Amino acid sequence: MKAKVFVMPKQSILDPQGVAVRDAMRHHGMPGVKFVRVGKVIDLEVEGATEAQLHEIARDLLSNPVVEDYTIQLGA
């Protein structure tokens, strides 16, 4: 099974890396940039795993549930 796990800071959490990227984009001639959030994508290829197991791994290992949300895209 192939899957992509997308991990992003929660909307209620300040994303200082996103702010820095937004400001750098404005500095490089893109004043219309209003909002940037920076996250990570983890590509997985596993055998014999269930979707529930993938959610458990994403929640417990690949993300920090206190400050991050994740989504899983199967068959990616």
Beta strands, then each sheet from edge to edge (+ up, - down):
strand 1: 2-9
strand 2: 40-45
strand 3: 68-74
sheet 1: 2+ 1- 3+
end
